[in-house]
Amino acid sequence: MTAQDMRRLPDPSTSNGTSYTTNGSQQSLHQSHSFSNGINGHSSTNGTSTYKNGVHSPTARSSTQPFYGHDREEVTRLIIQGLDDLGYHGAATKLSQESGFEVESPTVAHFRLAVLQGDWNEAEVLLFGVEPPDEGGGVSIHNGDHQGLKFVEGVDRDQLRFLLRTQKYLELLESKDLGRALMVLRQELTPLKQERNQLQHLSSLLGNTPDGLKKEARWDGATGQSRQLLLQELSRSIAPSVMIPEHRLAKLLDQVKKTQISHCLYHNPSRSPSLFADHLCDRSQFPLRTVLELGQNAGEVWAMEFSHDGKRLATSGEATDVVVYDTSTFQVLYRLTEHTNHVAYVAWSPDDSKLITCSHDKTARVWDAPIDHHAHPVTAAAWSPDGQSFITGSLHGSHRLCLWSIMGNLIYNWSVSYRTQDCAICPDGKRMVVITNECQIIVYNYETREEEYSISLRERMTCINISQDSQYMLVNFANSEIQLINIDTADIAKRYLGQHQGEFVIRSTFGGADQNLIISGSEDARVYIWHKENGTLIETLEGHQSPGSVNVVAWNPADPCMFASGGDDRKVRM
């Protein structure tokens, strides 16, 4: 088999129509500032004023004049919250007193405190306006004297009750109060008629030790962050005018910056834009010209990757050696020569202390620990975030998708029937994504090793990358299209068009200081760069000899003004 044959996309054994499955089911691709006491909607106990889900203090001003087109009350409450977030509590108190507005009503403050202190009966009363359950079990779901908090439209109240009571149940298990925990499970959780598998999972936790409980429930206990996370989850269902989302002002400022960046085609600075002026990057500061040509590779360049510190660049391809360059001098640091066939993939460990190389000689090597249990070419590899293990993918044989220790010991074999084209692990360590030669994307829970969902497509895929925030996968298709896909929802977030791909494996990647760019090689010997957020094709760069392909690109994670491309002309261009 020739080198050209090895680079070609293998024909898939099936050509399925588009369908999306999730564990067998179909899926589309596509502390706060407050004052005084009172109960929401009722007179406060000192008789001084009335609060209705409210924000007005007893000294509320009557001014309703807009603030440059914005609601004065909303702006003031956001500023008060922001001052508290910044630690300027005295200033927040003074502004609240002077304006007459509060961040949230006493009822909301009491609800927040009840959740954080684990007073679950009180939390339900304040949230729903119901009477607390009897100690003997059973919960009254009728409306009591309190009207409860205002919810966003369409909220499933029983789902919110389920979340509260699940936390209550887990805390009882953690404290080894099994009798009360069982009562909560039978008399408070079961009547809510949530999904059966949820109840079965909760039932299975009854015999666990506290440590086992935390592990099985993926829960950090009453003294961890679980109550805070529960409060955040519940707050999403409460009307934002009643309970302002946490750090709302900071999030609005983030949105302002992101909007400005999305309109800045050549955004590539290493620092966040200033809020003092509108943001726009100059094209002259963008890396558009070849400044150096490296010619130490003996064959076509198919794979490359910068180390995470940006100090080294590993390259490989048609030749049997791997060339590692020093990016400060661009001299050859190492030439790794133990493979006996093409080297199609390279990947640095998270701490840059090790390098995986995958070869058509049926081995993957962690320098210096070869993995030679494969019976066919090894096509891809990906490191676990802790750097203590990694996965490899192969097109054939009994080891098509495997997890290995850094010493070369097999930890887990998924024993899949498909052929692995490429694979990647999310930086947060929660998911693994595999693309197959059978035109499938398969997403696994990396912690449990179980499949979460799969997507069957009509087009063949060549490579996959995952964003640093673990939210998106970037997939190259053989029909000259690159797709940005939301990993949580499987929705297509953006399509990038213009580059040419159909016969060979072409690799794309995220680029720029904030991964706000998409960059790819192409079979027309050019490099293509798009704006990630709006999909605009920013530049098409010449440089490699034509005819021929630019097979791979890599952006230096430590230097936003440096990227590299490798092609059929055996050159690495910087």
KEMIVO-78402 format. One record per residue: residue in one letter; x, y, z of N, C-alpha, C in turn. Coordinates in steps of 0.2 Angstrom, whole numbers, plus 5000, padded with zeros to 4 digits. Layout:
BEGIN
aXYZXYZXYZ;...
This chain:
BEGIN
m500449945000500050005000500450065000;t500350114996500750174995500550225000;a501050275001500950325006500250365004;q500150374998499550414995498950374997;d498950304997498450264999498250275006;m498750275010498750275017498350345019;r498550395015498250465017497550465015;r497250425010496650435007496150415013;l495550445012494950425016494750355015;p494750315019494450245018493650245016;d493450205012492750205011492350175016;p491850215019491450185024491050125022;s491050075027490650015025489950025025;t489650085027488950095027488850165025;s488350185022488150255020487450275023;n487450285029486750295032486450355031;g485850365031485450425031485550455038;t485350525038485550565044485050535050;s485350515056484850505061485250515068;y484950535073485350545079485050505085;t485450475088485250435094485550445100;t485150445106485450455112485250395116;n485750355118485550295121484950255118;g484850255112484350225109483750265107;s483750325109483250375107483450425102;q483050455099483150505093483350575096;q483850605093484050675095484150715089;s484050775089484150825084484850845084;l485150845078485850875078485750955077;h485650965076485551035075486051075081;q488251795242487751815246487451875245;s486851895244486651955241486452005246;h486352065243486152125247485452135248;s485252135255484552135256484452175263;f483852195265483752235271483152215274;s483052215281482452205285482152135284;n481652125287481252055287480552065284;g480352015281479652015278479551955274;i478951945272478751885268478451915262;n478651885256478551905250477751915249;g477551975247476851985246476451995252;h476752005258476452015264476852065269;s476452095273476752145278477352125282;s477852165282478452135286478252145294;t478652105298478452095305478452155309;n478852205307478852265311478352325308;g477952305303477452345301477552405298;t478252415295478452475292478252475285;s478252425281478052425274477852355272;t477652355265477452295262477852275256;y478052215255478452185250478052135246;k478152145239477752095235478352075230;n478652015231479151985227479652045226;g479752085231479852155229480552175230;v480652235228481252275227481252345231;h480752365233480652435235480752435243;s481152475245481252475253480752525255;p480752535262480252585265480352655263;t480952665261481052735259481152745251;a480752705247480752705240480652765237;r481052795232480952855229480452845223;s480152895221479652895216479952905209;s480552915208480852935202480852875197;t480552885191480452825186480852845180;q481152905180481452925174481952875171;p481952855165482452805162483152835162;f483552785163484352795163484552785156;y484652835152484852835145484452775141;g483852775142483452725138483352655142;h483652655148483652585152483152605158;d482852545160482452545166482852565172;r482752625176483152645181483152595187;e482652565189482652515194483052455193;e483052435186483452375185484252395185;v484352455182485052475182485352485189;t484952515194485152525200485252465204;r484752415203484852355207485452315204;l485652315198486152285195486852315198;i486852385199487452415202487552395209;i486952395213487052375220487352305220;q487052255216487352185216488052185214;g488252225209488952235207489352255212;l489152305216489552335221489652285227;d489152245228489252185233489752135230;d489752125224490152075221490852095221;l490952165221491652195221491952205228;g491452195233491652195240491552265243;y491252305239491052375242490352375245;h490352345251489652335254489352395257;g489852435259489552505262489252545256;a489652545251489352585245488652555243;a488652485243488052455241487452475245;t487552475252487052495257486852565256;k487352615255487152685254486752695248;l486952655242486552665236485852645237;s485752585240485152555241484652605245;q484952635251484652685255484452745251;e484952765247484752835243484252825238;s484352765234483852755228483152725230;g483152695236482552655238482452595235;f482952565232482952495228483352445232;e483152385232483552335235483652285229;v484152245230484352195225483752135225;e483552125231483052075231482652085238;s482052055238481552065244481852015249;p481552035255481751995261481551915260;t480951905257480751835255481351795251;v481551835246482051795242482751785246;a482851835251483451825255483351775260;h482751765263482651715267482651645263;f482451645257482451585253483151565252;r483551605250484251595249484651565255;l484451595261484751575267484551505269;a483851495268483551425270483951375266;v484051385259484451335255485151325257;l485451375258486151375260486251345267;q485751345272485851325278485451255279;g485151225273484851165273484251155277;d483851215278483151215281482651205275;w482551135273482251125267481451135268;n481151125274480451135274480351215273;e480751255276480651325276480751345268;a481251315265481451335258480751325254;e480451265255479851245251479251295252;v479251315259478651365260478851435257;l479451455257479551515254479551515246;l479751455243479751455236479051445233;f478651395236478051385233477451405237;g477551435243476951455247476551395250;v476851345252476551285254476751275262;e476251245265476451225272476951175273;p477451175278477951125278477651055280;p478051005277477750935279477750915286;d477350875288477350845295477950805296;e478250805302478750765303478650695302;g478050665302477950595301477950585294;g478050625290478050615282477450645279;g477450645272476950665268476950745268;v476850765262476850835260476250865258;s476050925260475450955258475650995252;i475350985246475451025240475051085239;h474551095243474051145242474451215244;n474051275241474351335243474151355250;g474651375254474551405260474451475261;d474651505266474551575267475051615263;h475551585261476051625257476051615250;q476151665246475951655239476651625235;g477151625238477751595235478051645230;l478651625227479051665223478751665216;k478851715212478651715205479151675201;f478851625196479251585192479251615185;v479751585181479751605174479251555171;e478951575165478451545162478651465160;g478151425162478251355160478651315164;v478751335170479151295175478751235178;d479151185178478851125181478951125189;r478451145193478651155200478751085203;d478551035201478650965204479450945203;q479650975197480450955196480850995201;l480651055203480951095208480951065214;r480351045216480251005222480750945223;f480750915217481150855217481950865218;l482150925215482850945216482950965224;l482450995227482551015234482550955238;r482050905237482050845241482550795240;t482850795234483450755233484050775237;q484150845237484650865241484550845249;k483950855251483750835258483850765259;y483650725254483750645255484550635255;l484950665251485650645251485950665257;e485750725260486050745266485850705272;l485250675272485050625277485450565276;l485650535270486050475269486750495272;e487050555270487650565272487750565280;s487250595283487250595291487050525294;k486950475289486750405291486050405295;d485650455293484950445296484550415291;l484550345291484250305285483550305286;g483250305292482550305293482150365290;r482450425291482150485289482250485281;a482850465279483050465272482550425268;l482350365271481950315267481250345267;m481050385272480350415273480350465267;v480850505266480850555261480850525254;l481150475253481150435247480450415245;r480150385250479450355249478850405249;q478950455253478350495254478450565251;e479050585250479150655247479350655240;l479850605238480050605231479650565227;t479450505229479050455224478450485222;p478050525226477350545224477450605218;l478050625218478150685212478150655205;k478250585205478150545198478650575193;q479250585195479850595191480050535187;e480550535183480750485179480950425184;r480750365182480850305186481650295187;n482050305182482750285183483050335188;q482850395189483050445194482950415201;l482350385202482150355208482550295210;q482650255205482950195205483750205207;h483950265204484650285206484750305213;l484250345215484250365222484150315227;s483750265225483650205230484250165230;s484650155225485250125225485750155230;l485750215232486150245236486150225243;l485550195245485450185252485950145256;g486350105253486750065257487450085257;n487650145254488250175253488550205260;t489250205260489550245265489550315263;p489650365267489650435265490150445259;d490750415259491150425253490950395247;g490650335248490350295242489750335239;l489350365244488750405242488950465237;k489550495239489750555235489950535229;k490350475228490550455222490050435217;e489550395220489050365216488550425214;a488450465218487950525217488250585213;r488950575213489350635210489150705213;w489150695220488950755224489450765230;d489550825232490150835236489950845243;g489350835245489150835252488850905254;a488550895260488150955263488651015264;t489251005266489751055267490151075261;g490051045255490351065249490051115245;q490051115239489651165235488951145233;s488751085235488051055233487551105234;r487451135240486951185241486951245237;q487551275236487651325231487451315224;l487651255222487451235215486651225215;l486351195220485651185220485351255220;l485551305223485251375223485351405216;q485951395213485951415206485451385201;e485351315202484951285198484251305199;l484051315205483351335207483251405204;s483751455205483651525203483551535196;r483751485192483551485184482851485183;s482451455188481751455187481351505190;i481651545194481351605197481351665193;a480851705192480851765188481451805190;p481851825185482451865186482351935189;s481751965188481552025192481452015199;v481351955201481251935208481951915211;m482351875208482951845210483451855205;i483851915205484351925200484851875199;p484951845193485451795193486151815196;e486551775198487151795202487651825197;h488051875199488551915196488251935189;r487651965189487351985183487652035179;l487952085183488252145179488852115176;a489252075179489852045176489752005170;k489151975170488951935164488751975159;l488452035160488252075155488852115152;l489352125156489952155153490352105149;d490352045151490551985147490251985140;q489551995140489251995134489452055129;v489552105132489752165128490352155125;k490852125129491552105126491452055120;k491052005121490951955116490651985110;t490152025111489852055105490352095101;q490852135104491352175101491852135098;i492052075101492452025098492151995092;s491551985092491151945086491151995080;h491252055081491252105076491952125074;c492452095077493152115076493452055072;l493452065065493652005061494351985063;y494852025064495552005066495752005073;h495251995077495351995084495851935086;n496451955089496951905091497351935097;p497151975101497551995106497551945112;s498051945116498151905122497751925128;r497651995128497252025133496552045131;s496052035137495352055136495252125133;p494852145129494652215127494552255133;s494652315132494552365137493752385137;l493452405142492752425142492752505141;f493352535141493352605140493252635133;a493352585128493352605121493052555117;d492752565111492552515107493152475104;h493052415103493652375101493652355094;l494252365091494452345084495152325083;c495352275080496052255079496252265072;d496852285071497152305065497352245061;r497152245055497352185051498152175050;s498452235051499252225051499552195056;q499152185062499452145068499252075067;f498952045062498751975061499251935057;p499451875059499951835056499751815049;l499951855044499751835037500251815032;r500951825034501451815030501951755033;t502151715028502651665030503351695032;v503551685038504151715040504751665040;l504551605040505151555040504851485037;e505351455034505151385031505651335034;l505351285036505751225039505651165035;g506251145033506351085028506651025031;q506551005037506950955040506550885039;n505950895037505450825036505650795030;a505750725030505950695024505350675020;g504750685022504150665018503650715019;e503050705016502450745017502350755024;v502050815026501950825033501150815034;w501050775038500350755039500050775046;a500450785051500250795058500750845061;m500550885066500950935070500550955076;e500950975081500651005087501151045091;f500951105093501351145098501351115105;s501851115108501751095116501351155119;h501051135125500651185128500951245130;d501651245131501951305133502251345127;g502151315121502251345115503051345113;k503451305117504151305116504351255111;r503951205109504151155104503651135099;l503851115094503351095088503551025086;a503050985087503150915084502850905078;t503250875073502950865066503050795064;s502650765060502750695057502350685051;g502350635048501950615042502250555038;e502350565031502550515027503150475029;a503650515031504250485034504150445040;t504650405042504550365048504850395054;d505150455054505350495060504950555062;v504950575068504650635070505150685072;v505050745069505450805070505150845075;v505550865080505350915085505750975085;y505451035084505851095083505751135090;d506351175091506351225096506051285093;t505451315096505151375093505551435094;s506051435098506451505099506951505094;t507251455092507751455087507551425080;f507051375081506851335075507351285073;q507751275077508251215076507951155078;v508151095075507951025077508151015084;l507651005089507850975096507950905096;y507450865093507450795093507250765086;r507550715084507250675079507150605081;l506450585082506250525085506250465079;t506650415079506750375073506550305074;e506150285079506050215081505450185077;h505050225074504450195070504750175063;t504350125061504550095054504150105049;n503650145050503150165044502850235045;h502450255041502250325042501950345049;v502050405051501850425058501250475057;a500650455058500050495056499850545061;y500050545068499750585073500250595078;v500250655081500650675087500250705092;a500450705099500050735104500450745110;w500550805112500950815119500450805125;s500750775130500450765136500250835139;p499750845144499550905147500150945150;d500650915153501250945156501850955151;d501750935145502250935140502850895141;s502850845146503350805147503450745143;k502850725139502850665135502550685129;l502650635124502350645117502150575115;i501550575112501250515109501350525102;t501550465098501550465091501250405089;c500850405084500450355081500650335074;s500750275073501050255066500650195063;h500850195056500550135052500950075053;d501450075058501850015059501449975065;k500849995066500449965071500649975078;t500950035080501150045086500950125088;a500850135094500850205097501450205102;r501750265102502350265107502250325111;v502350315117502450365122503150375123;w503450425121504150425121504450435129;d504650375132504950315129504550255131;a503950235129503550185131503150155126;p503350115121502950095115502350055117;i501750065113501150025114501149985108;d501249925108501249885102500749825102;h500149835105499649785105499149795099;h499249845095498849845089499049805084;a498549775080498649735074498649775068;h498449835068498349875062498549945064;p498649995058498850065059498450095065;v498850135069498550175074498450245071;t497850265072497650325068497650395072;a497550385079497350445083497550425090;a497650475094497750475102497550535105;a497350535111497150595115497350575123;w497650625126497850625133497250635138;s497250605143496750615149497050685152;p496550725154496750785157497350785163;d497350725166497850725172498550695169;g498550675163499150655160499450595162;q499050555165499250485168498950425163;s498550445159498350395154498150425147;f497950385142497750415136497450365132;i497050385127496650335122497050335116;t496950275112497150275105496550245101;g496650265095496150235090496450205084;s496150155082496350115076495850095071;l496050085065495550065060495249995060;h495749955062495549885062495749845069;g495549785069495849735074495349745081;s495649715086495249705092495449765097;h495849815095496049865099495849935096;r495249945093495050005090494950065094;l494850055100494750115105494950085112;c495550115114495750085120496050145125;l496050125131496350175136496950135139;w497450175139498150145142498450195147;s498850155151499250195156499850225153;i500250275156500850295153501350245152;m501250195156501750135156501650085150;g501050095147500850055141500449995143;n500149995149499649945151498949965149;l498649915146497949925144497449925150;i497149985151496649995156495949975154;y495749995148495049975146495049975139;n494649925136494549915129493849925128;w493649975124492849985122492649925118;s493049885115492849835111492249855106;v492349905102491949935097491949895091;s491449895087491449865080491649915075;y491649985076491750035071492550045071;r492750075065493450095064493550165066;t494050175071494150245073494550285069;q494250345066494650385062494950445066;d494650465072494950515076494650515083;c494950545088494650545094494950605098;a494550625103494750685107494350675114;i494750705119494450705126494350775128;c493750795131493650865133494150885138;p494350945138494850965143494650965150;d493950965151493650955158493650885160;g493850835156493850765157493150725158;k492650765156491950735157491750695151;r491950705145491750675139492350655134;m492150605130492650585125492250585118;v492550605113492150605107492550565101;v492250525098492550485093492150495086;i492550505081492250495074492550435071;t492050405067492250335064492250345056;n492450285053492450285046491750265044;e491350245048490650235046490150295047;c490450355046490150415046489750425053;q490050415058489650425065490150465069;i489750505073490050545079489750505085;i490250485090490050455096490250485102;v489850505106490050545112489950495118;y490550495122490550445128490550495134;n490250465140490450495146491150465148;y491650505148492350475149492450455157;e492050475161492150455168491850385169;t491250375166490950305167491050255161;r491350285155491550255149490850225145;e490350255147489650235144489550285138;e489250255133489050305127488450345129;e488450405128487950455129487450465123;y487750475117487350475111487850465105;s487450455100487850445093487450485088;i487850505083487550545077487750515071;s487350485067487450455060487350505055;l487850515051487850565045487950535038;r487850575033487950555026488650565024;e489050605027489750625024490250595029;r490850585026491350555030491750615033;m492050595039492450645043493150635043;t493550685044494250665044494650685051;c494350735054494750745061494250785065;i494450785072494050815077494450855082;n494250915084494550955089494050975094;i494250985101493751005106493951075109;s493551125109493751185112493951185119;q494351235122494651235128494051235134;d493451265132492951265137492551205137;s492751155133492351085132491651095130;q491451145127490751155124490651135117;y491251135113491151125106491651075103;m491351045098491850995094491851035087;l492451025084492551055077492750995073;v492350985068492350925064492450945056;n492950915053493050915046492750865042;f492350885037491950835033492350835026;a492250775023492550765016492150805010;n491650835012491250875007491450945007;s492050965010492351035010491951075015;e491751045020491351085025491651065032;i491751125036491951115043491351135048;q491151095053490651115057490851115064;l490551165068490651185075489951155078;i490051105082489451065085489451075093;n488851095095488851095103488851025106;i489251015110489350945113488750925117;d488450975121487850955125487250945121;t487150985116486450975113486550945106;a487150935103487250905096487050955091;d486851015093486651065088487251095084;i487151105077487651135073487651215075;a488251235078488251305080488451345074;k488951325070489151365064489451315059;r489451335052489751305047490251345044;y490851315042491351355039491551325032;l491451365027491451345020492051385016;g492251355011492751385006493351335005;q493651305010494151255009493951195005;h494451165002494351104997494651045001;q494150995001494350925004493850875001;g494150815000493750764997494150694997;e494750704995495150634994495550625000;f495850675003496350665008496150685015;v496550665020496450685027496650755028;i496250805029496450875031496250895038;r496650925042496550935049496451015050;s495951025054495851095056495951105063;t495951165066495951175073495751245075;f495651255081495451315084496151365084;g496051425083496651475083496451535087;g497051575087496951645090497051645098;a497051705101497151705108496651675112;d496051685110495451665114495051605110;q495451565106495151515101494551545098;n494651605096494051645092494151635084;l494651595082494751585075494651515074;i494551495067494551425065495051425059;i495551385059496051375054496051305051;s496151305044496151235041496651235035;g496951175034497251165027496751155022;s496951135016496551125010496951085005;e496551055001496851014995497051064989;d496951124990497151174985497851214987;a498151184992498851214994498751274998;r498151295000498051355004497851345011;v497951395015497751395022497151445023;y496551415026495951455027495851475034;i495651535035495551565042494851595042;w494451575047493751605048493751635055;h493251675056493051705062492551655065;k492751625071492351575074491551595075;e491451655078490751675080490351685074;n490551725069490151735064490251695057;g490751655057490851615051491151645045;t491351705046491651745040492351715038;l492451705032493051685030493551745030;i494051755034494451815035494951815030;e495351755029495951755025496051695021;t496251695015496551635011497251645010;l497651605013498351615012498751565008;e499151595003499551554999500251535003;g500651494999501251485002501551415001;h501151365001501451295000501351284992;q501851234990501851224983501251194980;s500951214974500451184971500651144964;p500351094962499851054966500051024972;g499651004976499750974983499251004988;s499350974994498850994999499251025005;v498851065009499051085016498651035020;n499050995023498650935027498550955034;v498950995037498851005044499051075046;v498751105051498851175054498851165061;a499251215064499351215072499451285074;w499051305079499151375082499551375088;n500051415089500451415095500051445101;p499851395106499451415112499751475116;a500451485116500751535120500851595116;d500851595109500951655105500451665100;p499951705101499351715097499551735090;c500151765089500351785082500851735078;m500751665081501151615077500751555076;f500751535070500451465068500851435063;a500751375062501151335057500751295053;s500951275047500651235042501051185039;g500851125037501251075035500951045028;g501351035023501051005017501350955013;d501050935007501350885003502050905000;d502250975001502950994998503450985003;r503250945009503750925014504050985018;k503651035018503851095021503351115027;v503651145033503351175038503451245038;r502851285037502851355036502651385042;m503051435045502851475051502651545049;
